[in-house]
Amino acid sequence: MGKIKKGVKCSVEGCDRPAVRSISYAQFSEANTGLSIKEKGPRVYLCETHYKEYKRASKKLKKLQKWRWMA
């Protein structure tokens, strides 16, 4: 059983909602979301709304990485 099923909370400061997804800290820091997290660890746990913000911020980064590998 993973931490999300156990009911871990969102890692963003000021958010008490339950986490829906977890991503690595390295991926989260590359995305430049502007969100501050409570504690630095190997994984960042995000609720649904903060995960959407992360996806929007990392969309351009993923596209650029894909183009780099194609060339």
C-alpha positions in Angstrom: 0.0 0.0 0.0 1.4 3.4 -1.0 1.5 6.6 0.8 -1.2 8.2 -1.2 -3.7 5.4 -0.3 -2.7 5.8 3.3 -3.8 9.5 3.1 -0.7 11.6 2.9 -1.5 15.4 2.5 -0.4 17.7 -0.3 3.2 18.9 0.1 2.4 22.5 -0.9 2.5 25.1 1.9 -1.0 26.0 3.1 -2.8 23.1 1.5 -4.5 20.4 3.6 -6.1 18.4 0.8 -5.2 14.8 0.3 -2.6 14.0 -2.3 -3.6 12.4 -5.6 -0.2 12.1 -7.3 3.5 12.0 -6.4 6.4 13.1 -8.5 10.1 13.3 -7.8 11.5 16.5 -6.4 13.9 16.9 -9.3 11.0 17.0 -11.8 9.0 19.4 -9.6 11.9 21.8 -9.3 12.6 21.8 -13.1 9.0 22.8 -13.9 9.3 26.3 -12.2 5.7 26.2 -10.9 6.2 29.0 -8.3 4.7 26.7 -5.6 6.6 26.4 -2.4 6.7 23.0 -0.6 6.7 22.3 3.1 9.7 20.0 3.3 12.3 18.9 0.8 12.4 15.2 0.2 12.8 12.6 -2.5 9.1 12.8 -3.5 6.6 15.7 -3.7 2.9 14.8 -3.1 0.3 17.0 -4.9 -3.4 17.3 -4.6 -5.6 17.5 -7.8 -5.5 21.3 -8.2 -1.7 21.6 -7.6 -1.0 18.7 -9.9 -2.9 20.6 -12.7 -0.7 23.6 -12.1 2.4 21.4 -12.3 1.2 19.8 -15.6 0.6 23.3 -17.1 4.1 24.5 -16.0 5.9 21.4 -17.2 4.1 21.1 -20.6 6.5 23.4 -22.4 9.5 21.8 -20.8 8.4 18.3 -21.9 7.8 19.6 -25.4 11.3 21.1 -25.6 12.9 17.8 -24.3 11.0 15.8 -26.9 12.2 18.1 -29.7 15.7 17.8 -28.5 15.7 14.0 -28.7 14.1 14.1 -32.2 16.9 16.2 -33.7 
